[in-house]
Amino acid sequence: MALESGGEGVRVEARLVPFPKSLSPEARQYLARSVTPDGVPLTLGGAPLAHDDLAGWAAAKAAVGAMMLQMMAPAGAGLKSSVETLDLGGALVHVATPQGGGDYRAYIDIHGGALVHGAGEPCRIGAGMAADRHGVRCYGVDYRVPPEHPYPAALDDCVGAYRAVLERHAPENIIVGGSSAGGNLAAALVLRARDEGLPLPAALVLMTPELDLTESGDSFQTNRMFDIMLPRPLMDTNLLYAGGHDLAHPYLSPLFGDFSKGFPPTFLQAGTRDLFLSNTVRMHRALRRAAIPVELHVFEGMPHAGFMGAPEDLELAAEVNRFVADSWGRGA
Amino acid sequence: MALESGGEGVRVEARLVPFPKSLSPEARQYLARSVTPDGVPLTLGGAPLAHDDLAGWAAAKAAVGAMMLQMMAPAGAGLKSSVETLDLGGALVHVATPQGGGDYRAYIDIHGGALVHGAGEPCRIGAGMAADRHGVRCYGVDYRVPPEHPYPAALDDCVGAYRAVLERHAPENIIVGGSSAGGNLAAALVLRARDEGLPLPAALVLMTPELDLTESGDSFQTNRMFDIMLPRPLMDTNLLYAGGHDLAHPYLSPLFGDFSKGFPPTFLQAGTRDLFLSNTVRMHRALRRAAIPVELHVFEGMPHAGFMGAPEDLELAAEVNRFVADSWGRGA
């Protein structure tokens, strides 16, 4: 678009942007530990891998997977649910059954990891954690990932798993949730299931969701470096995932879906320092415009994926638990 | 607080941060017009005035008032309400009566302007605009401002006006609203009225509110320069307003109030580029913790005070109108 006059943006000076004192000590210490003394996020990696470097991607996935497992270790060690791994609807699914055996309700958990990472053990433990947390059977979809399996493999797996869960549970007793890349797939799963004539789940939980693979939102620029977990955009992995498909298609970027055709009540969360803040608030507006019930929760100073156990994270978890508990049985 | 290790913040490089393409053309053009070709916000002023420079403040108020009137001119020219100016409860109040005469309902409008600007004609026109918009009688409080009248003069005027409006309207038929500094005074008015044993209004509308004069929130740092309307913090006018009182007292910084003692259902709005984004999301959390009904609306790329008539502003206005219309008669 041609701008009639003025400037194309705002010029900012080089500076150290301090972590805010408005956070809990635990949150501030997490942020402090996440950067060098010079203020460089430790997650800032080097040059991206070539898309055909299969050995390189395998090594990267192993390293990220080990890091995820380390972060999950405290929760994973105390898991109370039992988890079995099944082929459901053509997809690998970790089915976690809570103590007492579960009931008619189902939570479908789509794991995160930039649409590349997080398969296998982190996904399995995440399913158990979700079953413990919500006290219902949880289906953790261990979807296929690139470079071996680009789009639409992951979404095919999610939709296949949803079809299988629909054979076991009524749609009003199913809630779908995902964080980050899992939020992308959770929302895309709902859009595609709807387009294929399947019933909608009772509710959707989208935590700091990667809803726009075109990265057109403002926070992809404004929160660069401020987000110590995602200090820069992820276009390279987005292109790896898309495998030549249109990044702007609603099945790849659910933000651009038509929600007026139906969408479940949705819980949306992001942080003010979150690279995906714009994704989240734009989705909130899109759902409001379509008159879909939606909650927006934005946390002060929070980066992508939270503060790893600070009081703010517990407050957020309590909001999610309340939303999930209140959503069972909602007509879709 | 001593940080155990790591860094005190994040280092960012000098760069031009572009205005996002995710906005409407009208919004982008407003942003483009608001900066120099080099990317410097036109609102970026020079050194602050000395607090005892009465002539300087008078000139500044005249200049800002003229600018506010220019922005309001399209709406002001078409005003349908009639406005009379009264002394109510010791305060100067512009009472706007909508076409048809109004009814049992009242909207109290507290104007913005950094707690210094916006008195007189902008306040009077704003009251008429609010009466037109909501179709009810509107009381625009023309509170006293510094340097001649520091805290608590403005809040005294707001509380006095609220007492007077309570003699004319039942509390469940009163809604209080304010933008920016007006959001500060609207929330402080409610806290003080409650502490003085007065009944609560039916609802509160806080638009990009200046709820924390200590400026402890993250967005006072992260959104510096990104917010073309408020490209830097306002501590100098905060100190002028406070006149030596504690900036952290809840009557000066309502964010630090105790909401568990009662607070009305509240509408909160900010933009992702808003200097007051942290004020807004922190208030949302504080009200959620106290189980107060609250709505949070965060708009993509929006600076303080919006885009001056873009489609995004109309969408926001429709949300406010809906919230106000649904709030009449709520038990407080």
Interface residues (C-beta under 8 A of the other chain):
Chain A: M1 L3 E4 S5 G6 G7 E8 G9 V10 R11 V12 E13 A14 R15 L16 V17 P18 F19 P20 K21 S22 L23 P25 R28 Q29 L31 A32 R33 S34 V35 T36 P37 D38 G39 V40 P41 S216 G217 D218 S219 Q221 T222 N223 R224 M225 F226 I228 P231 T272 R273 L277 S278 V281 R282 H284 R285 R288 R289 L296 H297 V298 F299 E300 G301 E315 E319
Chain B: M1 L3 E4 S5 G6 G7 E8 G9 V10 R11 V12 E13 A14 R15 L16 V17 P18 F19 P20 K21 S22 L23 P25 R28 Q29 L31 A32 R33 S34 V35 T36 P37 D38 G39 V40 P41 S216 G217 D218 S219 Q221 T222 N223 R224 M225 F226 I228 P231 T272 R273 L277 S278 V281 R282 H284 R285 R288 R289 L296 H297 V298 F299 E300 G301 E315 E319
